[in-house]
Amino acid sequence: MSLQYGAKQLLETINQQSYESFIDLMGFETRYDLTKSWDIGLHGNALHARKLNQYDYRSGVSIGHSVAKNIWISLGYNFTGFRDQDFSSSNYTSKGVFLRFRMKFDQASVRDAVKWAGQ
C-alpha cells in the first residue's frame, strides 16, 4: 500500500488581475500479488482547490506483470479522472486506459546493474 500527498500554491496575473490559489492532492494505491510475477491494484486520488472548495477525483484498477527483476508493466483503467498540469505529469490521472512502466532502484539493484554492465 502507498499513500501520496502533494500541494502547490499558485500566484498568477492575468490581464493585470492577480489570482491566488492553494491546491492539494491526496491519494492511495494498494497492490495484491496474484503470483510471483502478476499483481492487481486499486487506486484513488482527490484533487482539492481550497479557495473554490472544488474537488476532482481519480479512481481505477490495474493489472501488472514483472517482466524482469525489479521491472513491472501495468495496464489499467481510470473510471474517473482529472487533468492537472503539475500532478498529472507524475501519474496518469485522466479517465480511461493507461499503460505504466515501473522500475525499482535501491542500493542492491544499482549494484547489480553496475556488475551486469561491467561484464
Backbone torsions as a table, in degrees:
resi	resn	phi	psi	omega
1	MET	NA	140.8	176.0
2	SER	-133.4	149.3	177.5
3	LEU	-118.3	152.6	-176.4
4	GLN	-137.0	139.8	171.8
5	TYR	-145.3	135.3	176.0
6	GLY	-145.2	151.9	-179.9
7	ALA	-144.7	151.7	174.9
8	LYS	-147.4	145.4	176.2
9	GLN	-108.4	124.1	179.7
10	LEU	-107.1	130.0	172.7
11	LEU	-127.3	114.9	-173.2
12	GLU	-138.3	144.7	175.4
13	THR	-118.7	122.5	179.5
14	ILE	-127.6	123.1	-178.4
15	ASN	51.1	45.7	177.9
16	GLN	64.2	17.4	176.1
17	GLN	-112.1	128.5	-178.8
18	SER	-89.7	138.9	178.7
19	TYR	-129.2	144.5	179.2
20	GLU	-134.9	140.7	-179.7
21	SER	-153.7	147.0	174.0
22	PHE	-118.8	124.8	-177.8
23	ILE	-126.7	134.3	175.3
24	ASP	-131.4	159.0	-176.6
25	LEU	-128.5	128.6	174.4
26	MET	-123.3	140.1	-178.9
27	GLY	-158.7	171.8	177.8
28	PHE	-146.3	159.0	168.9
29	GLU	-146.5	135.8	174.3
30	THR	-126.4	140.8	-178.6
31	ARG	-128.3	146.8	179.5
32	TYR	-128.6	126.7	179.1
33	ASP	-77.5	116.7	174.9
34	LEU	-78.9	-43.9	175.5
35	THR	-140.9	-172.3	179.1
36	LYS	-65.0	-28.6	-176.2
37	SER	-115.2	-3.2	-179.7
38	TRP	-123.0	139.4	174.7
39	ASP	-141.8	162.6	174.9
40	ILE	-124.4	154.7	-177.6
41	GLY	-141.9	158.5	177.0
42	LEU	-133.6	134.8	-177.6
43	HIS	-142.5	159.1	177.2
44	GLY	-160.3	150.2	177.7
45	ASN	-141.8	153.4	170.9
46	ALA	-128.4	124.8	176.6
47	LEU	-104.8	123.4	-173.1
48	HIS	-123.4	118.4	171.5
49	ALA	-90.4	104.0	-169.7
50	ARG	-59.6	-50.2	-174.1
51	LYS	-63.7	-36.0	179.9
52	LEU	-88.9	-10.5	-173.8
53	ASN	51.8	44.7	-178.7
54	GLN	-109.5	137.8	179.8
55	TYR	-120.4	145.0	168.0
56	ASP	-128.6	148.1	-174.5
57	TYR	-127.9	154.0	171.9
58	ARG	-133.6	133.7	175.4
59	SER	-148.1	144.5	-179.3
60	GLY	-175.8	-175.0	-178.8
61	VAL	-133.4	161.3	176.4
62	SER	-153.9	158.9	172.9
63	ILE	-126.1	135.7	-175.6
64	GLY	-124.9	154.7	179.0
65	HIS	-135.4	132.2	176.1
66	SER	-84.8	111.2	-177.9
67	VAL	-86.9	-18.2	176.4
68	ALA	-162.0	170.0	179.7
69	LYS	-57.6	126.2	178.3
70	ASN	67.5	17.9	177.7
71	ILE	-129.6	124.4	-179.6
72	TRP	-125.6	148.2	169.3
73	ILE	-123.0	131.8	-179.0
74	SER	-124.4	139.8	173.0
75	LEU	-114.0	129.2	-175.7
76	GLY	-142.9	176.4	178.7
77	TYR	-142.2	128.6	173.5
78	ASN	-96.5	119.7	178.3
79	PHE	-72.7	-36.4	173.4
80	THR	-127.9	158.0	-179.2
81	GLY	-164.4	173.7	178.4
82	PHE	-149.4	168.2	177.3
83	ARG	-124.0	123.0	175.8
84	ASP	-135.0	129.9	-174.6
85	GLN	-55.3	-37.4	-176.7
86	ASP	-93.7	-50.1	-174.0
87	PHE	-75.3	-27.3	-178.5
88	SER	-74.1	-20.5	-176.8
89	SER	-71.1	-23.8	-179.4
90	SER	-95.6	-11.2	-177.3
91	ASN	-157.2	140.9	-178.6
92	TYR	-71.9	113.3	-173.9
93	THR	-113.7	-7.5	-179.8
94	SER	-74.9	157.3	176.6
95	LYS	-67.7	139.3	175.7
96	GLY	121.7	-167.4	-175.8
97	VAL	-78.4	143.3	175.1
98	PHE	-143.6	157.1	176.0
99	LEU	-124.7	129.4	-176.8
100	ARG	-126.0	141.1	178.7
101	PHE	-115.5	125.8	-178.8
102	ARG	-124.9	142.1	174.7
103	MET	-133.0	141.1	176.9
104	LYS	-99.7	126.5	175.5
105	PHE	-120.3	124.3	169.8
106	ASP	-147.2	-178.4	-175.6
107	GLN	-60.8	-34.6	-179.4
108	ALA	-72.2	-43.2	-178.0
109	SER	-69.5	-35.9	177.5
110	VAL	-67.7	-42.0	177.8
111	ARG	-60.8	-43.1	178.1
112	ASP	-63.7	-40.0	179.1
113	ALA	-65.3	-38.9	178.8
114	VAL	-66.5	-42.1	177.7
115	LYS	-61.7	-45.1	-178.3
116	TRP	-63.7	-42.7	-179.0
117	ALA	-67.2	-27.5	-179.6
118	GLY	-80.3	-7.0	-179.1
119	GLN	-78.8	NA	NA
